[in-house]
Amino acid sequence: MKRISPNKLILILCVLAFLITAAVAYFAFERLPHLEDEVAYLFQARTMALGRLTVPTPAVKQAFWTPFVLDYQGARFGKYPPGWPGILAAGVLAGAPWLVNPLLAALSIYLIYRLGQTLYDERVGLLAAVLGLTSPLFLVLSGSFLSHLASLVWLLLFSLWFIWRVQGRSGRFALGAGLALGMAFLTRSLTAVAYAAPFILYSLVQIIRRQSHWPRYLLIASAGAAVAALLPVYQWVVTGD
């Protein structure tokens, strides 16, 4: 019997991830937000799809009250960072926001495979991808309008590119790692900070021991900080503060 190549296996797993999570979104969640957070995210995404960050407060705002959607100085906007709503806005423009997370689910399964392959080998990468696909929490979140999958993808990209740069690959991976971490901060800020902590500690140890060149870590930090700085800019635009 002919053996299936790892490339075909991971492709099958990614397709399965998309189909299963799309089925969860379609049948279990009926392509609708169910939690207050999801409603606020979708509101922000629809606002961004209009090319705006805020919309005018309704004349009778109490009649249109929505949890986690704020009215301030005549403007209405969601309370959450703009990273995930910005991605979800692409789904709004395409007429299928409910498919954004299933697509991210497929991408995350592939990135989990590549991370396992990079750290160990293809068998470990495939096993990690299978385990990810069998996680009930992964499947449920992937069918929702929540921000967890976007955060997962950005952090996996950060991890993979950080490791590739440490292994001596092209300097563009340092830039990519920083940008991905910055986007994770714009998506789920405290999660990104906590996740980055051991990478920061590792980098400092390497620099102190002079076992690695500090410019590569400076580029990662600078790129991440530049993107993360967009959060206070966003807050200033929507609130004036």
N, C-alpha and C positions, 0 to 999 in steps of 0.2 A: 504494500500500500504506500502510495506516494505521500511523503511528509509535507504538511502545509508550512510554508515559510513564515517566519515571525512577522514579516511585513503584511502578509495576508491575514494572519491571525489578529493583529492589532487593528487592521482595517475593519474586520468583522466585529470586533469588540466595540469600536467607535460607532459603527452603524447600529449595533444593538443598543448602545447607550442612547443614541438619538431616538430610536424607535420606541424604546421602553419609556423613556422620560417624556416624550411627546404624547404617548398614550396616557401617562399619568396626568399630564396637563390637560389633555382633551377630555378624558372620561372621568377621572376622579375630581379634578378641579374645574371642569367645564369651561376652560379657557378664561376664567375670571379670577380676580384677586379675592382672597377670603379673609386675610388679616388686615388690620389697620395699616401696618407697615407697607403691605403690598399696594393698598389703595393710594397711599401717599407717594410711593415710588412711581406708580403708573400716572398719577397726576403730574408729577415732575417731568416724566418722560413725554407726556402729551404737550406740556408747556414748552419743553425744549424742541419738540418736533415742529412747533410753530415758529421756531427761531427766536424764542424769548426765554428769559429766566424767571419772570414773574408775569402774572396776569392781574388785571384790576380786581380789587375786592368787590364782590357783588353788593348791590344797593342794600339788600336785606341779607347780610352775611350769615345770620343765625339760621336762615332757611337752607343754607348750603354748607353747614358746618361739617367738616371732615377731620377725623383724628390725625394729628401730626402734620396737618396743613395749616399754615399760619397766615394771619392777616396782620400787616404792619404798615402803617402810614399809607394806606390805600392800595397796597400791593398784596397779592396772595401767592405763596410759594411753599414748597415742602421743606421740612426741617432737616432733611438728610443731605449728606455730601453729594456732589454732583456726578461722581464717577459712574455709579450704576445707572441712574436715570439717563445719563448721556448715551450709554450703550443701548438701553431699553428703547430710547427714542428712535433708534434705527429700525427696531421692530415695529414701532408705531407707524413710522413712515412707510414700511413695507406692508402694513395692514395685518401683521401677525405677531404682536408682541409676546404672545404666549409661547412662540417657538424659539425665543432668544435663549432662554436657559437650557432647553434641550440641546441646542447647538453648542453652547458652552460646556455642557456635560460631555458631549463627544470629544471636544477639544481637551478637556481636563483628563479624560481617560488616556488619550494619546500622550499628554505631557507626563502623566504618572508613569506610563511605560518608558518614556525616554529618560526620566529621572532614575528609575530603577535600572535601566540599561546602562546609564552613565556611571552610576555608583557601583554596580555589580556586573550583571550580564543580562542577556536577552530573556533568559528564563525567569529571573527575578522581576524584570520589568513587566513581563506578561502576567506573572502571578499577582503582582501589585495591581495591575489594571483589572484583572478578574475580581480581586477582592474589593476594589473600589466600586465596580459595577454591581456587586452583590450587597452593598451597604443600603439598608432601607432608608437611612437618613439622606444619603446621597440621592436616591431616586425621588424621594418626596420633595427635597429642596429644588431638585432639577425641574420639577413640574410646576413650581411656584413662580411668583413674581419677586421673590426675595433676592437679596444681593450676594448671597453666599457663594454662588457659582462663579460670579465675576471676580470676587475676591480670591477664590481658589485658583482660577486661571492665572491671574496676575502674580500670585505668590509662587505658583509652580514655575512660571516663566522666570521670575526673579531667581529662584533656587537653581534652575537648570543653567541659566546664563552665568550666574555667579560662579558655579562650579566649573563650567567650561572655561571661564576666564582664569580661574585659579589653576586649572590644568595647563594653561599656557596657550589657549586658543586666541583668536583675533581680539583686538582691543574693542571692537564694536560690541562684543558681548558684555563688556563692562558698562558701556553706555546703555545697552538694552536692559541689563539687570537693574540699573538705577531708575530708568524710566518705568519699568514694570513695578518696582517697589513704590514709586511715587503714585502710580495709578491705583495700586492697592490701598494706599493711604487715602486717596480721593474716594475710595469705595467703602472701606470699613477701616477707619483710621486707627483705632486702638488695636485691632487685630493685626494690622500691618506693623505697628510699633512692637508689639509683643513677638511677632514672628521674626522680625529683623534682629532682635536683641542678640541671639546666639551668633548670627553672622557678623554682627558688629564686634562682639567679643573675640571671635576667631580672627577677624581682620586686625584688631589691635594687638593680639598676641603675635601674629605673624610679623607685624611691623616692628614690635619691640624686639623680637628675636632676630630681626633682619633676615627672615627666611623668605621674604617676598617684597616686591617693589611697591612702595606706598602709593605711587600715582594711580595704579589700577583701582585701588580702594577709594582714592579721592575722587576719581571719575564717577564711580558708582554712587558715592555719597552726594556729589554735586548734582548729578542728573536726578537723583531721587528727591533732593531738597528743592530743586527747581520746579518739579511737577507738584510736589506737596505744597509749595507756596501758593499754588492756585486756589487752595481751599480758603485761606483768609481773603484772597482777592474776590472769590465768589461771594463770600459772606458780606464783604464790603459793598459789592454791586447790588445785592438784593436787600440789604438793610441800611446801607450808608455808614456802617461801623465795622 
